Amino acid sequence: MRVYWSRIPLFRCLLPFITGIALQHFLRFSSLGNEAILIAFIGCSLLTAIFYFTKTYAQRYYFGVAMQAVFLLFGYAYSSQFHKIQFDQGILNQQKLPWVGKIDQLNYKSGLLKSIDVDILFIYNDAKWQRNKLKVRMWNSKHQLDLQMDDYLYGRSIFTLPQLPLNPTQFNYANYLENQGIAYVLTKNTVLYHKRNYDFLSKLDLFRKHLVDGFISKGIVGQELSVLSALILGDKSGLDREVRSNYAVAGVMHVLAVSGLHVGIVYLLLGQFLNLFSKKLMPAWLKLIVLILSIWGFAALTGFSPSVQRAAFMFSFILVSEFKNRRSNIINSICGSALLLILINPMVIFNIGFQLSYSAVIGIVLFYPKFYPLLYFKYKLMDKAWSLVVVSFSAQLATLPITLLYFHQFPTYFLVSNILVIPLAFLIVFFSLIFSFTWVVFNHSMFIEFPLDLLLKGLNATVEFVHGLPFSSIKDIWIHEIESIVILLIIFFVGHYLYFRRYFAIVCSLVLVVSCLTFELVNELTLFKKHSIRFYAVEPQCLVFTSSMNAEVIYNEDTLDGYAKELIDGHLTSEGFNHISWRSLKKNAPKQMATVERLDELNLYAFRDWRIAQVTTNDLFNCTDLLHNIDVLLISKGVFLENTIDFDKIPAYPIFDSSIPKWSKFHEEFALEQNVHFINKKGYLEFTVD
């Protein structure tokens, strides 16, 4: 174990470095705390130097501990400084500010330009032009401009912080933008001037559009074109929800995200081609240059998407390390590429794509050599199929905690779908590259479009077939962050046993499995005894009553919006409620329901010893006796808030429901003055009822 550990020094540096970045992200200290971190970093660095230069065998342990502490503190300090430069600009203002920026990314959805990521170069603030290093997101207006990558824009906008989620389990858009390095969202935009910038990226964008036009002119359209654009150009904007769902359920969504799989195909194809030349014509150094240039050329073709950049860095590091030292450890090379990407942007460690990419590659590297020899096949085709099964299983095993934590589903037939889909993807990439070359050089497809279109149809049909199989996916798997870490540790100890045959690893795995099951059991027992009233920031406003693992959702409309229903259902399911009833008051919901009783035609409810009133007019405020027997008062936009209403004298807890828009300044000021919970401002609210 010690010998193997010594062969991966970059991994030993990377682990505490990432830990330091994570600590900074979740524990952001004050300036005094940051100074203490800096002093500790300097102290640990001095200790490391002392232990290193003494070189006594007895002190090797202390040197290792000091070294780990140095990288942990360095990760914290580095991330803190990055965050200060990238985000802490303090330019929030209710007035429009002039700015000059350069387009960094154009974000399309269903073929339409939805938003633009802009690198701000200058901003007019405090009565002067200031040079800035900011990345912002601007929503595209109705009158679309003809924009390209790296174009210059001059405009006036209000700089606002991204809104935090108002409901639990809701997508955290603010966190997503932060992980992308985006500090502000521009609102009330006015683009005053647009200048075309004819540099490399803009020309590359035109080339990609020319290639898409070529596909269309040769009859590759519809779903086949959207899948091909995702496979080759990294453009998933044309994929509709049905196609995405089919690929996700089949367990082959990675095929549509240009990543290590696609770069690996290019590497294999070109590597086999270069092997045809003799060593005199193609020496090792020249082969290295050609392979690296080709990999980055493919990355350019895909528009330098983050996933393909990760893969290109990874393969480049592996190729260089193999060229310099044939016996170099591949884990070391992978960690080197990860370290470089993290130094460029520390927030990348929170990117799901980054986590999946490196987990999958490390899983394949570690588990493939142990699982592949378990079966031997005489025939080459069977051996290749088995190899593909092992690669898919290794990647799925390593990424299991991440997929369960973020996507809450598990593809049952992922082995079958990968065996069928990956060979098709290999051929599609091969024919697409030939098509691209002939179209650009000769302005002719050489009839490649016929097998290419056939392969794309076959790929979509295969995925749809797997998606249609019974029990194709296990859905609604909600695990806690702690459980995902426990699952990761179980996989680690399984790998430890496979390599070192230490039985304590099996014991640790079993202990962790029991711990995970105990955690679930305790959670269910707690939930069984819990009774609560919940209010979500969704429209129409819903009243949610939970009791003994049952939930009742009541709303005063004919139907509930799909997004609202999905959000509420997701949160309740994540907490373990196995029976959820949906009641529409406009469809004669019964007065006596499973968990709650509707007292009369007014929206008045009895839940155990609590009384909840959903107020739509001012009539209830005239019923003093009834008003003083209510525990929760849910007020809608139909209520006229008079100055005579004093909520301090009413025992009920007042809430402005989601029918009142968040931009209503009157309600916002009234809520602050009278201590009213404003759902569309403060978000989700829950009462635990004894």
C-alpha positions as CSV (number, residue, x, y, z in Angstrom):
1,M,0.0,0.0,0.0
2,R,2.8,2.4,1.0
3,V,4.7,1.7,-2.2
4,Y,1.6,2.3,-4.4
5,W,0.8,5.5,-2.4
6,S,4.3,6.9,-3.1
7,R,3.7,6.4,-6.9
8,I,0.8,9.0,-6.9
9,P,2.3,12.2,-5.4
10,L,-0.1,14.4,-7.4
11,F,-3.1,12.6,-5.9
12,R,-1.7,13.2,-2.4
13,C,-1.5,16.9,-3.2
14,L,-4.8,17.1,-5.0
15,L,-7.0,15.5,-2.2
16,P,-6.2,18.1,0.5
17,F,-6.2,20.9,-2.1
18,I,-9.7,20.1,-3.1
19,T,-10.7,19.7,0.6
20,G,-9.4,23.3,1.2
21,I,-11.5,24.7,-1.7
22,A,-14.6,22.9,-0.4
23,L,-14.0,24.2,3.1
24,Q,-13.7,27.8,1.7
25,H,-16.9,27.3,-0.2
26,F,-19.0,26.2,2.7
27,L,-17.2,28.0,5.6
28,R,-16.5,31.5,4.4
29,F,-14.7,33.2,7.3
30,S,-14.4,36.9,7.9
31,S,-11.3,38.8,6.9
32,L,-9.9,38.0,10.4
33,G,-10.4,34.3,9.8
34,N,-8.7,34.6,6.4
35,E,-5.7,36.2,8.0
36,A,-5.5,33.3,10.5
37,I,-5.7,30.9,7.6
38,L,-2.8,32.7,6.0
39,I,-0.7,32.6,9.1
40,A,-1.4,28.9,9.6
41,F,-0.4,28.3,5.9
42,I,3.0,30.1,6.4
43,G,3.6,28.1,9.6
44,C,2.8,24.7,8.1
45,S,5.0,25.6,5.1
46,L,7.9,26.3,7.5
47,L,7.3,23.1,9.3
48,T,7.3,21.2,6.1
49,A,10.6,22.7,5.0
50,I,12.1,21.9,8.4
51,F,11.0,18.2,8.4
52,Y,12.1,17.9,4.7
53,F,15.7,19.1,5.3
54,T,16.2,17.2,8.5
55,K,15.6,14.0,6.5
56,T,15.3,11.8,9.6
57,Y,13.3,8.6,9.1
58,A,11.5,9.1,12.4
59,Q,10.1,12.4,11.2
60,R,8.7,11.2,7.9
61,Y,5.2,11.0,9.3
62,Y,5.3,14.6,10.5
63,F,6.5,15.7,7.1
64,G,3.6,14.0,5.5
65,V,1.0,15.6,7.9
66,A,2.6,19.1,7.5
67,M,2.6,18.7,3.7
68,Q,-1.1,17.7,3.7
69,A,-1.9,20.7,5.9
70,V,0.0,23.1,3.5
71,F,-2.0,22.0,0.5
72,L,-5.3,22.1,2.4
73,L,-4.6,25.7,3.6
74,F,-3.3,26.6,0.1
75,G,-6.6,25.4,-1.4
76,Y,-8.6,27.5,1.1
77,A,-6.5,30.6,0.5
78,Y,-6.4,30.2,-3.3
79,S,-10.1,29.7,-3.5
80,S,-10.7,32.7,-1.2
81,Q,-8.6,35.0,-3.4
82,F,-10.3,33.7,-6.6
83,H,-13.7,34.3,-5.1
84,K,-12.7,37.8,-4.1
85,I,-11.5,38.7,-7.6
86,Q,-14.4,37.0,-9.5
87,F,-17.4,37.8,-7.3
88,D,-16.8,40.3,-4.6
89,Q,-17.1,43.5,-6.7
90,G,-19.8,45.3,-4.8
91,I,-21.5,46.9,-7.8
92,L,-25.1,46.2,-6.9
93,N,-27.1,49.2,-7.9
94,Q,-30.8,49.8,-8.7
95,Q,-29.7,52.2,-11.5
96,K,-28.7,51.1,-15.0
97,L,-24.9,51.1,-15.4
98,P,-23.1,51.4,-18.7
99,W,-20.7,48.6,-19.5
100,V,-18.4,47.2,-22.2
101,G,-18.0,43.5,-22.6
102,K,-17.0,40.6,-24.8
103,I,-19.3,37.6,-25.6
104,D,-17.9,34.4,-23.9
105,Q,-20.8,32.0,-24.5
106,L,-24.0,31.9,-26.5
107,N,-26.6,29.6,-24.8
108,Y,-29.3,28.1,-27.0
109,K,-32.4,26.1,-26.2
110,S,-34.5,24.4,-28.8
111,G,-32.5,26.3,-31.4
112,L,-33.2,29.7,-30.0
113,L,-30.7,32.0,-28.3
114,K,-31.9,32.2,-24.6
115,S,-29.0,33.9,-22.8
116,I,-25.5,35.3,-23.4
117,D,-22.5,35.0,-21.1
118,V,-20.4,38.2,-21.2
119,D,-17.0,39.0,-19.9
120,I,-17.2,42.5,-18.6
121,L,-14.2,44.6,-19.6
122,F,-15.2,48.1,-18.4
123,I,-18.1,49.4,-16.2
124,Y,-19.1,52.9,-15.5
125,N,-19.5,53.1,-11.7
126,D,-19.0,55.8,-9.1
127,A,-18.8,58.5,-11.9
128,K,-15.9,56.9,-13.6
129,W,-15.0,54.0,-16.0
130,Q,-13.4,51.1,-14.2
131,R,-11.6,48.1,-15.6
132,N,-13.3,44.9,-14.3
133,K,-12.9,41.2,-14.5
134,L,-16.5,40.0,-14.3
135,K,-18.5,37.3,-16.0
136,V,-22.2,38.0,-16.2
137,R,-25.3,36.4,-17.8
138,M,-27.7,38.5,-19.9
139,W,-31.0,37.2,-21.1
140,N,-31.7,37.7,-24.8
141,S,-34.3,40.3,-25.6
142,K,-37.2,39.7,-28.1
143,H,-35.4,41.7,-30.8
144,Q,-32.5,39.3,-31.3
145,L,-29.1,40.5,-32.5
146,D,-27.0,38.5,-34.9
147,L,-24.3,37.6,-32.3
148,Q,-21.2,35.5,-32.5
149,M,-18.6,34.4,-30.1
150,D,-16.1,37.1,-29.0
151,D,-18.3,39.9,-30.3
152,Y,-18.0,43.2,-28.4
153,L,-21.1,44.7,-26.8
154,Y,-21.8,48.1,-25.2
155,G,-24.9,48.4,-23.1
156,R,-26.7,49.6,-20.0
157,S,-28.1,47.2,-17.4
158,I,-28.9,46.7,-13.8
159,F,-26.5,44.3,-12.1
160,T,-28.4,41.9,-9.8
161,L,-27.3,38.8,-7.8
162,P,-28.8,35.5,-9.0
163,Q,-31.9,34.5,-6.9
164,L,-31.5,31.7,-4.4
165,P,-34.0,28.8,-4.6
166,L,-37.2,29.5,-2.6
167,N,-38.0,25.8,-2.1
168,P,-36.1,22.7,-0.9
169,T,-34.8,20.4,-3.6
170,Q,-35.4,23.2,-6.1
171,F,-32.6,23.7,-8.7
172,N,-30.1,26.1,-7.2
173,Y,-29.6,28.4,-10.2
174,A,-27.5,30.9,-8.2
175,N,-25.1,28.1,-7.2
176,Y,-25.0,26.8,-10.8
177,L,-24.0,30.3,-12.1
178,E,-21.4,30.6,-9.3
179,N,-19.8,27.3,-10.4
180,Q,-19.7,28.6,-13.9
181,G,-17.9,31.7,-12.7
182,I,-20.8,34.0,-13.3
183,A,-21.2,36.7,-10.7
184,Y,-24.2,38.8,-11.8
185,V,-27.3,38.6,-13.9
186,L,-28.1,41.6,-16.0
187,T,-31.7,42.9,-16.1
188,K,-33.5,45.6,-18.0
189,N,-30.8,45.4,-20.7
190,T,-30.3,47.9,-23.4
191,V,-27.6,47.0,-26.0
192,L,-26.5,50.3,-27.5
193,Y,-23.7,49.1,-29.7
194,H,-22.6,45.8,-31.2
195,K,-19.3,45.2,-32.9
196,R,-18.3,42.1,-34.8
197,N,-14.9,40.6,-33.8
198,Y,-13.4,38.4,-36.5
199,D,-11.0,36.4,-34.3
200,F,-10.3,32.7,-34.0
201,L,-13.4,31.8,-31.9
202,S,-15.8,33.8,-34.1
203,K,-14.4,32.1,-37.3
204,L,-14.7,28.7,-35.5
205,D,-18.3,29.5,-34.8
206,L,-19.0,30.3,-38.5
207,F,-17.2,27.0,-39.4
208,R,-19.5,25.0,-37.1
209,K,-22.6,26.7,-38.6
210,H,-21.2,25.9,-42.1
211,L,-20.9,22.3,-41.1
212,V,-24.5,22.1,-39.7
213,D,-25.7,23.6,-43.0
214,G,-23.8,20.9,-44.8
215,F,-25.6,18.2,-42.7
216,I,-29.0,19.8,-43.4
217,S,-28.3,20.1,-47.2
218,K,-27.6,16.4,-47.3
219,G,-30.9,15.4,-45.7
220,I,-29.8,14.9,-42.1
221,V,-32.6,16.7,-40.2
222,G,-34.9,16.4,-37.2
223,Q,-33.8,14.2,-34.3
224,E,-30.9,12.8,-36.3
225,L,-29.5,16.3,-36.8
226,S,-29.9,17.3,-33.1
227,V,-28.2,14.0,-31.9
228,L,-25.4,14.5,-34.5
229,S,-24.9,18.1,-33.4
230,A,-24.6,17.0,-29.8
231,L,-22.2,14.1,-30.7
232,I,-19.8,16.1,-32.8
233,L,-20.3,19.8,-32.1
234,G,-21.3,19.6,-28.4
235,D,-24.5,21.5,-29.2
236,K,-27.4,20.0,-27.3
237,S,-29.7,23.0,-27.8
238,G,-31.7,21.1,-30.5
239,L,-32.5,18.1,-28.3
240,D,-36.1,17.9,-27.2
241,R,-37.2,16.7,-23.8
242,E,-38.3,13.3,-25.1
243,V,-34.9,12.5,-26.6
244,R,-33.1,13.6,-23.5
245,S,-35.4,11.5,-21.4
246,N,-34.8,8.4,-23.6
247,Y,-31.0,8.7,-23.4
248,A,-31.1,9.3,-19.7
249,V,-33.3,6.4,-18.9
250,A,-31.3,4.1,-21.1
251,G,-28.1,5.1,-19.2
252,V,-26.3,6.5,-22.3
253,M,-26.7,10.3,-21.7
254,H,-22.9,10.5,-21.8
255,V,-23.0,9.7,-25.5
256,L,-24.7,13.1,-26.1
257,A,-22.2,15.0,-24.0
258,V,-19.0,15.4,-25.9
259,S,-16.4,14.1,-23.4
260,G,-13.8,11.5,-22.8
261,L,-15.7,8.9,-24.8
262,H,-15.6,11.0,-28.0
263,V,-12.0,12.2,-27.5
264,G,-11.1,8.6,-26.8
265,I,-12.6,7.5,-30.1
266,V,-10.7,10.2,-32.0
267,Y,-7.5,9.1,-30.2
268,L,-8.1,5.4,-31.0
269,L,-8.9,6.1,-34.7
270,L,-5.9,8.4,-35.2
271,G,-3.6,6.2,-33.2
272,Q,-4.4,3.2,-35.3
273,F,-3.9,5.2,-38.5
274,L,-0.5,6.5,-37.3
275,N,0.6,3.0,-36.4
276,L,0.6,2.2,-40.1
277,F,3.7,4.4,-40.6
278,S,7.1,3.1,-39.8
279,K,9.0,4.6,-36.8
280,K,11.3,6.4,-39.3
281,L,8.4,8.2,-40.9
282,M,6.6,8.7,-37.7
283,P,8.9,8.9,-34.7
284,A,7.5,8.9,-31.2
285,W,7.8,12.7,-30.7
286,L,6.1,13.5,-34.0
287,K,3.3,11.0,-33.2
288,L,2.8,12.8,-29.8
289,I,2.5,16.2,-31.5
290,V,0.1,14.9,-34.1
291,L,-2.1,13.2,-31.5
292,I,-2.2,16.2,-29.1
293,L,-3.0,18.6,-32.0
294,S,-5.7,16.3,-33.3
295,I,-7.3,16.0,-29.8
296,W,-7.3,19.8,-29.4
297,G,-8.5,20.2,-33.0
298,F,-11.5,18.0,-32.1
299,A,-12.0,20.1,-29.0
300,A,-12.1,23.2,-31.2
301,L,-14.7,21.6,-33.5
302,T,-16.9,21.1,-30.4
303,G,-16.6,24.7,-29.5
304,F,-14.2,24.0,-26.5
305,S,-17.1,22.9,-24.3
306,P,-16.0,22.4,-20.7
307,S,-16.5,18.6,-20.9
308,V,-14.3,18.2,-24.0
309,Q,-11.7,20.6,-22.5
310,R,-11.4,18.3,-19.4
311,A,-11.0,15.2,-21.7
312,A,-8.4,17.0,-23.9
313,F,-6.4,18.0,-20.9
314,M,-6.6,14.5,-19.5
315,F,-5.5,12.8,-22.7
316,S,-2.7,15.3,-23.2
317,F,-1.3,14.7,-19.8
318,I,-1.5,10.9,-20.2
319,L,0.2,11.1,-23.7
320,V,3.0,13.4,-22.4
321,S,3.7,11.3,-19.3
322,E,3.8,8.1,-21.4
323,F,6.2,9.7,-23.8
324,K,8.5,10.8,-21.0
325,N,8.2,7.7,-18.9
326,R,6.6,4.6,-20.2
327,R,6.1,3.3,-16.6
328,S,4.4,6.4,-15.3
329,N,1.2,6.0,-13.2
330,I,-1.9,6.9,-15.1
331,I,-3.7,8.1,-11.9
332,N,-0.9,10.6,-11.5
333,S,-1.5,11.9,-15.0
334,I,-5.2,12.2,-14.5
335,C,-4.7,14.1,-11.2
336,G,-2.2,16.4,-13.0
337,S,-4.9,17.4,-15.5
338,A,-7.5,17.9,-12.7
339,L,-5.0,20.0,-10.8
340,L,-4.4,22.3,-13.8
341,L,-8.2,22.8,-14.4
342,I,-8.8,23.5,-10.7
343,L,-6.0,26.1,-10.7
344,I,-7.7,27.8,-13.7
345,N,-11.1,27.8,-11.9
346,P,-11.4,26.4,-8.3
347,M,-15.2,26.3,-8.6
348,V,-14.9,23.6,-11.2
349,I,-14.9,20.9,-8.5
350,F,-18.6,21.6,-7.9
351,N,-19.4,21.1,-11.5
352,I,-21.3,17.8,-12.0
353,G,-19.7,17.2,-15.3
354,F,-16.2,17.5,-13.7
355,Q,-17.2,15.1,-11.0
356,L,-18.7,12.5,-13.4
357,S,-15.8,12.7,-15.9
358,Y,-13.0,12.2,-13.4
359,S,-14.9,9.6,-11.3
360,A,-15.7,7.6,-14.5
361,V,-12.1,7.7,-15.7
362,I,-10.6,6.8,-12.4
363,G,-13.1,4.0,-12.0
364,I,-12.2,2.5,-15.4
365,V,-8.5,2.8,-14.6
366,L,-8.8,1.1,-11.2
367,F,-11.5,-1.5,-11.7
368,Y,-11.0,-2.6,-15.3
369,P,-7.7,-4.5,-14.7
370,K,-9.4,-6.4,-11.8
371,F,-12.7,-7.3,-13.5
372,Y,-11.6,-8.0,-17.1
373,P,-9.5,-11.1,-16.3
374,L,-12.5,-12.8,-14.6
375,L,-13.8,-14.1,-17.9
376,Y,-11.9,-15.3,-20.9
377,F,-13.4,-15.6,-24.4
378,K,-11.7,-17.4,-27.3
379,Y,-13.5,-15.3,-30.0
380,K,-12.3,-11.7,-30.5
381,L,-15.9,-10.3,-30.9
382,M,-17.0,-11.8,-27.6
383,D,-13.8,-10.6,-26.0
384,K,-14.5,-7.0,-27.2
385,A,-18.1,-7.2,-26.0
386,W,-16.9,-8.3,-22.6
387,S,-14.3,-5.5,-22.5
388,L,-17.1,-3.0,-23.2
389,V,-19.2,-4.5,-20.4
390,V,-16.3,-4.2,-17.9
391,V,-15.6,-0.6,-19.0
392,S,-19.3,0.4,-18.6
393,F,-19.6,-1.4,-15.3
394,S,-16.4,0.2,-13.9
395,A,-17.6,3.7,-14.9
396,Q,-21.1,3.2,-13.6
397,L,-19.7,1.8,-10.3
398,A,-17.4,4.8,-9.8
399,T,-20.1,7.4,-10.6
400,L,-22.9,5.7,-8.7
401,P,-22.9,8.1,-5.7
402,I,-23.0,11.1,-7.9
403,T,-25.7,9.9,-10.2
404,L,-28.0,8.9,-7.3
405,L,-27.4,12.2,-5.5
406,Y,-28.0,14.5,-8.4
407,F,-30.3,12.6,-10.8
408,H,-32.3,10.3,-8.4
409,Q,-32.6,7.4,-10.8
410,F,-30.6,4.4,-11.9
411,P,-30.7,2.9,-15.5
412,T,-31.4,-0.8,-15.1
413,Y,-30.2,-1.9,-18.5
414,F,-27.1,0.4,-18.7
415,L,-24.9,-2.6,-19.7
416,V,-27.1,-3.7,-22.5
417,S,-27.6,-0.1,-23.9
418,N,-23.8,0.6,-23.7
419,I,-23.0,-2.6,-25.6
420,L,-25.4,-1.6,-28.4
421,V,-24.9,2.2,-28.4
422,I,-21.1,2.7,-28.0
423,P,-20.2,0.8,-31.3
424,L,-22.8,2.9,-33.1
425,A,-21.4,6.1,-31.5
426,F,-17.9,5.0,-32.6
427,L,-19.0,4.6,-36.2
428,I,-21.0,7.9,-36.2
429,V,-17.9,9.8,-35.0
430,F,-15.8,8.1,-37.6
431,F,-18.1,8.9,-40.5
432,S,-18.8,12.5,-39.2
433,L,-15.1,13.3,-39.2
434,I,-14.8,12.0,-42.8
435,F,-17.8,14.0,-43.8
436,S,-16.4,17.2,-42.1
437,F,-13.1,16.8,-43.9
438,T,-14.6,16.2,-47.4
439,W,-17.2,18.9,-47.0
440,V,-14.6,21.5,-46.0
441,V,-11.8,20.5,-48.4
442,F,-13.8,19.4,-51.5
443,N,-17.2,20.9,-50.7
444,H,-18.7,17.4,-51.3
445,S,-19.9,14.8,-48.9
446,M,-18.6,11.8,-50.9
447,F,-22.0,10.2,-50.1
448,I,-21.0,9.7,-46.5
449,E,-24.4,11.1,-45.5
450,F,-26.2,7.8,-46.3
451,P,-24.4,5.5,-43.8
452,L,-24.3,8.4,-41.3
453,D,-28.0,9.0,-41.4
454,L,-28.7,5.3,-41.2
455,L,-26.4,5.0,-38.1
456,L,-28.1,7.9,-36.4
457,K,-31.6,6.4,-37.0
458,G,-30.3,3.1,-35.7
459,L,-28.8,4.9,-32.6
460,N,-32.1,6.6,-31.8
461,A,-34.2,3.5,-32.4
462,T,-31.9,1.4,-30.1
463,V,-32.1,4.0,-27.3
464,E,-35.9,4.2,-27.7
465,F,-36.1,0.4,-27.6
466,V,-34.1,0.2,-24.3
467,H,-36.2,3.0,-22.9
468,G,-39.4,1.1,-23.7
469,L,-38.4,-2.0,-21.9
470,P,-40.2,-2.8,-18.6
471,F,-38.5,-1.5,-15.5
472,S,-35.9,0.3,-17.7
473,S,-35.2,2.8,-14.8
474,I,-35.5,2.8,-11.0
475,K,-36.7,6.3,-10.3
476,D,-37.3,8.5,-7.2
477,I,-34.0,7.4,-5.5
478,W,-33.3,10.2,-3.0
479,I,-30.2,10.0,-0.9
480,H,-28.6,12.4,1.6
481,E,-25.2,13.9,0.9
482,I,-23.9,11.9,3.9
483,E,-25.2,8.7,2.2
484,S,-23.5,9.5,-1.0
485,I,-20.2,9.9,0.9
486,V,-20.8,6.5,2.6
487,I,-21.5,4.8,-0.8
488,L,-18.2,6.4,-2.1
489,L,-16.3,5.0,0.9
490,I,-17.9,1.5,0.3
491,I,-16.6,1.6,-3.3
492,F,-13.2,2.7,-2.1
493,F,-12.9,-0.2,0.4
494,V,-14.1,-2.7,-2.3
495,G,-11.3,-1.4,-4.5
496,H,-8.9,-1.6,-1.6
497,Y,-9.7,-5.2,-1.1
498,L,-9.4,-6.0,-4.8
499,Y,-5.8,-4.6,-4.9
500,F,-4.4,-5.5,-1.5
501,R,-6.6,-8.4,-0.2
502,R,-7.0,-6.9,3.2
503,Y,-10.0,-8.3,4.9
504,F,-10.4,-5.2,7.1
505,A,-11.6,-3.5,3.9
506,I,-14.5,-5.9,3.7
507,V,-15.3,-5.4,7.3
508,C,-15.3,-1.6,6.8
509,S,-17.6,-2.0,3.8
510,L,-20.1,-4.0,5.8
511,V,-20.0,-1.6,8.7
512,L,-20.7,1.3,6.3
513,V,-23.6,-0.7,4.7
514,V,-25.1,-1.3,8.1
515,S,-24.6,2.4,9.0
516,C,-26.4,3.5,5.8
517,L,-29.3,1.2,6.4
518,T,-29.5,2.4,10.1
519,F,-29.6,6.0,8.9
520,E,-32.6,5.2,6.6
521,L,-34.4,3.3,9.3
522,V,-34.0,6.2,11.8
523,N,-35.1,8.6,9.2
524,E,-38.3,6.6,8.5
525,L,-39.1,6.3,12.3
526,T,-38.6,10.0,12.7
527,L,-40.9,10.7,9.7
528,F,-43.6,8.3,11.0
529,K,-43.9,10.5,14.2
530,K,-43.7,13.8,12.4
531,H,-46.8,15.9,11.6
532,S,-46.3,19.2,9.7
533,I,-48.0,22.0,7.6
534,R,-45.9,23.2,4.7
535,F,-46.2,26.1,2.3
536,Y,-44.2,26.1,-1.0
537,A,-43.4,29.1,-3.2
538,V,-45.4,27.8,-6.1
539,E,-48.5,29.1,-7.9
540,P,-51.3,28.4,-7.3
541,Q,-50.6,28.3,-3.6
542,C,-50.7,24.8,-2.1
543,L,-51.4,23.7,1.5
544,V,-49.5,20.6,2.3
545,F,-50.3,18.5,5.4
546,T,-48.1,15.6,6.3
547,S,-48.8,12.9,8.9
548,S,-47.4,9.4,9.4
549,M,-45.7,9.1,6.0
550,N,-48.8,10.4,4.2
551,A,-49.1,13.8,2.5
552,E,-52.2,15.8,1.4
553,V,-51.7,18.5,-1.2
554,I,-54.6,21.0,-1.5
555,Y,-54.9,23.7,-4.1
556,N,-57.7,26.0,-5.2
557,E,-57.5,25.5,-9.0
558,D,-58.7,23.0,-11.5
559,T,-55.2,21.7,-12.2
560,L,-51.7,22.1,-10.7
561,D,-48.9,23.4,-12.9
562,G,-46.5,20.5,-13.9
563,Y,-43.4,22.2,-12.5
564,A,-45.1,22.9,-9.2
565,K,-46.3,19.4,-8.9
566,E,-42.9,18.0,-9.8
567,L,-41.2,20.2,-7.2
568,I,-43.6,19.4,-4.4
569,D,-43.6,15.7,-5.3
570,G,-39.8,15.6,-5.4
571,H,-39.3,17.2,-2.0
572,L,-41.9,15.0,-0.3
573,T,-40.5,11.9,-2.0
574,S,-37.0,12.8,-0.9
575,E,-38.2,12.9,2.7
576,G,-39.8,9.5,2.4
577,F,-43.5,10.1,2.1
578,N,-44.8,7.1,0.2
579,H,-48.4,8.2,-0.3
580,I,-49.2,11.7,-1.7
581,S,-52.8,12.8,-2.4
582,W,-53.6,15.7,-4.7
583,R,-56.8,17.6,-3.9
584,S,-58.4,20.3,-6.1
585,L,-61.0,22.4,-4.2
586,K,-62.6,23.2,-7.6
587,K,-63.2,19.5,-8.2
588,N,-65.3,18.8,-5.1
589,A,-62.5,17.7,-2.8
590,P,-64.1,15.9,0.2
591,K,-64.4,17.8,3.5
592,Q,-62.9,14.9,5.5
593,M,-59.5,13.9,3.9
594,A,-56.8,11.5,5.0
595,T,-54.8,13.9,7.1
596,V,-56.9,17.1,7.3
597,E,-60.5,18.3,7.6
598,R,-62.1,21.2,5.7
599,L,-64.4,22.9,8.1
600,D,-66.8,24.8,5.8
601,E,-67.1,26.3,2.4
602,L,-64.6,29.0,3.4
603,N,-61.0,27.8,3.1
604,L,-60.8,26.9,6.7
605,Y,-58.9,23.7,7.7
606,A,-58.4,21.7,10.9
607,F,-55.2,19.7,11.2
608,R,-54.9,18.1,14.6
609,D,-55.1,21.0,17.1
610,W,-54.3,23.7,14.5
611,R,-56.6,25.9,12.4
612,I,-55.5,27.3,9.1
613,A,-57.4,29.9,7.1
614,Q,-56.8,30.7,3.4
615,V,-58.1,34.3,3.1
616,T,-59.1,35.7,-0.2
617,T,-61.3,38.6,1.0
618,N,-61.5,41.0,4.0
619,D,-64.6,39.3,5.4
620,L,-62.6,37.2,7.9
621,F,-61.1,40.3,9.6
622,N,-64.6,41.3,10.7
623,C,-65.1,38.0,12.5
624,T,-63.0,38.7,15.7
625,D,-64.0,35.5,17.5
626,L,-63.1,33.2,14.6
627,L,-59.9,35.2,13.9
628,H,-58.6,34.7,17.4
629,N,-59.0,30.9,17.0
630,I,-56.8,30.6,13.9
631,D,-53.1,29.6,14.1
632,V,-52.0,30.3,10.5
633,L,-53.4,33.0,8.3
634,L,-52.7,32.6,4.5
635,I,-53.4,35.9,2.8
636,S,-53.9,36.2,-1.0
637,K,-53.7,39.2,-3.4
638,G,-57.5,39.6,-3.1
639,V,-57.2,41.0,0.4
640,F,-57.2,44.8,0.8
641,L,-54.6,45.6,3.5
642,E,-56.0,48.5,5.4
643,N,-54.1,50.5,8.0
644,T,-56.6,49.3,10.6
645,I,-55.3,45.7,10.4
646,D,-52.7,45.1,13.0
647,F,-51.2,41.6,12.8
648,D,-49.4,42.1,16.2
649,K,-52.8,41.8,17.8
650,I,-53.8,38.7,16.0
651,P,-52.4,35.4,17.4
652,A,-52.3,33.8,14.0
653,Y,-49.0,33.6,12.0
654,P,-49.6,35.7,8.9
655,I,-48.3,34.6,5.5
656,F,-48.5,36.4,2.1
657,D,-49.2,33.5,-0.3
658,S,-47.6,33.0,-3.8
659,S,-50.4,34.9,-5.6
660,I,-48.7,38.1,-4.4
661,P,-45.8,38.9,-6.8
662,K,-42.3,39.3,-5.4
663,W,-41.9,42.7,-7.1
664,S,-44.8,44.3,-5.1
665,K,-43.0,47.0,-3.1
666,F,-46.2,47.7,-1.0
667,H,-46.4,44.1,0.2
668,E,-42.7,43.9,0.8
669,E,-42.8,47.0,3.0
670,F,-46.0,45.8,4.7
671,A,-44.4,42.4,5.4
672,L,-41.3,44.0,7.0
673,E,-43.4,46.4,9.1
674,Q,-46.0,43.8,10.3
675,N,-43.7,40.8,10.5
676,V,-45.5,38.9,7.8
677,H,-43.8,35.9,6.0
678,F,-43.7,36.8,2.3
679,I,-43.6,33.4,0.5
680,N,-42.3,34.8,-2.8
681,K,-39.5,36.6,-1.0
682,K,-38.6,34.3,1.9
683,G,-39.6,31.1,0.4
684,Y,-40.7,27.7,1.8
685,L,-42.2,27.6,5.3
686,E,-42.9,24.6,7.5
687,F,-44.7,24.2,10.9
688,T,-44.1,21.1,13.0
689,V,-47.4,20.2,14.7
690,D,-47.3,18.1,18.0
